[in-house]
């Protein structure tokens, strides 16, 4: 037999068939494997697929009893879940969270000595964390108000606006050796509104693409 180790119940798991199965049972199992009995002919047959009715769309479908199916598809499951959790049934119904409370929750989750990534030299988690604190929102608002909520590249007012650091955040972190949230909060240039510029979503992405391509080119020249 190819598989001598049992993979069934806990009492026989990890044991050889010869340790817990009778000789007659071993012979039957070997003969069944050789013949290749399938379906109802196999002694391990449990009835196969049965017919069930979907709880959402009432459509009939086939599945195994062991799967305990209730829905014919994932689509019906998600639709049913939305229906069950909508309106008064939802535990968060009627509750609202202000931006101030969301910022406080973010600040409470961040520890002063950490939010460290698996790589000690990687400051990405700290960069993401500072975007959720009150000081960042105040800095962004100050940049928007100074530029009158207008993109400084296409001069379009309103829409999806981003506050872009002229001296990039990663360069500031590298220059001032920032490794904790506390150090980032004390860094003046990071929160200076003169180091910020208002850009629309399109031009902000273009700005980062150009900066990244410039860095790659510089790295390739230095490598030579």
C-alpha positions as CSV (number, residue, x, y, z in Angstrom):
1,X,0.0,0.0,0.0
2,X,1.2,3.5,-0.9
3,X,-0.2,5.1,2.3
4,X,0.4,3.1,5.4
5,X,0.0,5.9,7.9
6,X,-3.6,6.6,8.9
7,X,-4.9,10.1,8.5
8,X,-8.3,9.7,10.0
9,X,-9.5,10.0,13.6
10,X,-7.3,11.1,16.5
11,X,-7.1,7.6,18.1
12,X,-5.4,6.1,15.0
13,X,-3.6,9.1,13.7
14,X,0.1,8.5,13.0
15,X,-0.2,4.7,13.4
16,X,0.2,2.1,10.8
17,X,-2.8,0.2,9.5
18,X,-1.3,-3.1,10.8
19,X,-1.4,-1.7,14.4
20,X,-5.1,-1.0,14.6
21,X,-6.8,-2.8,11.7
22,X,-7.6,-6.5,11.6
23,X,-6.0,-8.8,9.0
24,X,-9.3,-9.3,7.2
25,X,-9.8,-5.5,7.1
26,X,-6.3,-5.0,5.7
27,X,-6.9,-7.6,3.0
28,X,-10.2,-5.9,2.0
29,X,-8.6,-2.5,1.9
30,X,-5.7,-3.7,-0.2
31,X,-8.1,-5.5,-2.6
32,X,-10.3,-2.4,-2.9
33,X,-7.3,-0.2,-3.7
34,X,-6.0,-2.7,-6.3
35,X,-9.5,-2.9,-8.0
36,X,-10.0,0.9,-7.7
37,X,-13.6,0.7,-6.3
38,X,-15.4,4.0,-6.6
39,X,-18.8,5.4,-5.6
40,X,-21.3,3.0,-4.1
41,X,-19.1,0.0,-4.7
42,X,-16.5,1.3,-2.2
43,X,-17.1,0.3,1.4
44,X,-16.2,3.8,2.5
45,X,-19.1,5.3,0.5
46,X,-21.2,7.8,2.6
47,X,-24.0,8.6,0.1
48,X,-22.2,11.1,-2.1
49,X,-23.7,14.5,-3.0
50,X,-27.2,15.4,-1.8
51,X,-29.6,18.1,-2.9
52,X,-30.0,21.3,-0.8
53,X,-32.0,24.5,-1.1
54,X,-30.3,27.9,-1.0
55,X,-31.5,30.0,1.9
56,X,-31.2,33.2,-0.1
57,X,-32.4,32.5,-3.7
58,X,-34.2,29.1,-3.0
59,X,-32.3,27.5,-5.8
60,X,-31.6,23.8,-5.6
61,X,-28.0,22.7,-5.7
62,X,-25.9,19.6,-5.0
63,X,-23.2,19.4,-2.3
64,X,-21.8,17.0,0.3
65,X,-23.5,16.8,3.7
66,X,-20.2,17.1,5.5
67,X,-19.8,20.7,4.1
68,X,-23.1,21.7,5.8
69,X,-24.1,23.9,2.9
70,X,-26.6,26.7,3.2
71,X,-26.0,28.8,0.1
72,X,-25.5,27.9,-3.5
73,X,-22.7,30.4,-4.1
74,X,-20.5,33.0,-2.3
75,X,-22.6,35.7,-4.0
76,X,-25.8,34.5,-2.2
77,X,-23.9,34.3,1.1
78,X,-22.7,37.9,0.9
79,X,-26.1,39.2,-0.2
80,X,-27.7,37.3,2.7
81,X,-25.1,38.7,5.1
82,X,-25.7,42.3,3.9
83,X,-29.5,41.8,4.3
84,X,-29.1,40.4,7.9
85,X,-26.7,43.2,9.0
86,X,-28.5,46.2,7.4
87,X,-30.5,48.8,9.3
88,X,-31.4,48.3,13.0
89,X,-29.9,44.8,13.0
90,X,-26.4,46.2,12.6
91,X,-24.7,46.7,16.0
92,X,-23.2,50.0,14.8
93,X,-26.6,51.4,13.6
94,X,-27.0,55.0,14.6
95,X,-23.4,55.3,15.9
96,X,-21.1,57.9,14.3
97,X,-17.4,58.4,14.7
98,X,-16.0,61.9,14.3
99,X,-12.6,62.5,12.7
100,X,-11.3,63.7,16.1
101,X,-12.2,60.4,17.8
102,X,-10.7,58.4,15.0
103,X,-7.4,60.3,15.4
104,X,-7.4,59.7,19.1
105,X,-7.9,56.0,18.6
106,X,-4.9,56.0,16.1
107,X,-2.7,57.9,18.6
108,X,-3.6,55.5,21.4
109,X,-2.6,52.5,19.3
110,X,0.8,53.9,18.4
111,X,3.6,53.4,21.0
112,X,6.3,56.0,21.3
113,X,9.2,53.5,21.0
114,X,7.9,51.5,18.2
115,X,5.4,50.7,15.5
116,X,8.6,49.0,14.1
117,X,8.6,46.8,11.0
118,X,10.2,43.4,10.8
119,X,13.1,45.1,9.2
120,X,14.7,47.6,11.6
121,X,16.0,49.8,8.8
122,X,12.5,50.1,7.3
123,X,10.5,53.2,8.5
124,X,7.4,52.5,6.4
125,X,5.1,51.7,9.4
126,X,6.1,55.0,11.1
127,X,5.4,56.9,7.9
128,X,2.0,55.4,7.7
129,X,1.3,56.0,11.4
130,X,2.0,59.7,11.3
131,X,-0.7,60.1,8.6
132,X,-3.3,59.1,11.3
133,X,-2.3,61.6,14.0
134,X,-3.8,65.0,14.7
135,X,-0.6,66.9,13.8
136,X,-0.6,65.5,10.2
137,X,-4.3,66.6,9.7
138,X,-3.4,70.1,11.0
139,X,-0.4,70.3,8.6
140,X,-2.5,69.2,5.6
141,X,-5.3,71.6,6.4
142,X,-2.7,74.5,6.7
143,X,-1.3,73.6,3.2
144,X,-4.7,73.4,1.6
145,X,-5.8,76.8,3.1
146,X,-2.6,78.5,2.0
147,X,-3.1,77.2,-1.6
148,X,-6.9,78.0,-1.5
149,X,-7.7,74.3,-2.1
150,X,-6.2,74.5,-5.6
151,X,-3.8,72.1,-7.4
152,X,-0.5,74.0,-8.0
153,X,0.2,72.1,-11.2
154,X,-3.1,72.3,-13.2
155,X,-4.7,75.1,-11.0
156,X,-8.0,73.2,-10.7
157,X,-9.9,74.0,-7.5
158,X,-11.4,71.3,-5.4
159,X,-11.8,67.6,-6.1
160,X,-9.5,64.9,-4.7
161,X,-6.6,66.9,-3.3
162,X,-3.3,65.7,-1.7
163,X,-0.8,67.5,0.4
164,X,2.6,66.6,-1.0
165,X,6.0,67.0,0.8
166,X,8.4,69.0,-1.4
167,X,11.3,67.4,0.5
168,X,10.3,63.8,0.5
169,X,9.3,62.1,3.8
170,X,11.8,59.3,3.3
171,X,14.6,61.8,2.8
172,X,13.7,63.7,6.0
173,X,13.6,60.4,7.9
174,X,17.0,59.4,6.5
175,X,18.6,62.9,7.0
176,X,17.4,63.3,10.6
177,X,17.7,59.5,11.5
178,X,14.0,59.3,12.6
179,X,13.2,55.9,14.0
180,X,10.3,56.5,16.4
181,X,7.0,58.4,16.4
182,X,8.3,60.7,19.1
183,X,11.3,61.7,17.0
184,X,9.0,62.3,14.0
185,X,6.7,64.6,16.0
186,X,9.7,66.7,17.1
187,X,11.1,67.2,13.6
188,X,10.2,70.7,12.5
189,X,10.7,70.4,8.7
190,X,8.3,67.5,8.6
191,X,5.5,69.7,9.8
192,X,6.5,73.0,8.1
193,X,3.7,74.1,5.8
194,X,6.3,75.7,3.5
195,X,7.5,72.2,2.8
196,X,4.1,71.2,1.5
197,X,2.3,71.8,-1.7
198,X,-1.3,71.1,-2.8
199,X,-1.7,68.7,-5.8
200,X,-4.6,66.8,-7.3
201,X,-4.5,63.0,-7.3
202,X,-3.3,62.8,-10.9
203,X,-0.4,65.2,-10.6
204,X,0.5,63.8,-7.2
205,X,1.0,60.3,-8.7
206,X,2.9,61.8,-11.6
207,X,5.2,63.6,-9.2
208,X,6.0,60.4,-7.3
209,X,6.6,58.5,-10.6
210,X,9.1,61.1,-11.8
211,X,10.9,61.1,-8.4
212,X,11.1,57.3,-8.3
213,X,12.4,57.1,-11.9
214,X,15.0,59.7,-11.0
215,X,16.1,57.8,-8.0
216,X,16.4,54.5,-10.0
217,X,18.5,56.4,-12.6
218,X,20.8,57.8,-9.9
219,X,21.2,54.4,-8.3
220,X,22.2,52.8,-11.6
221,X,24.8,55.6,-12.3
222,X,26.3,55.2,-8.8
223,X,26.4,51.4,-9.2
224,X,28.6,51.7,-12.3
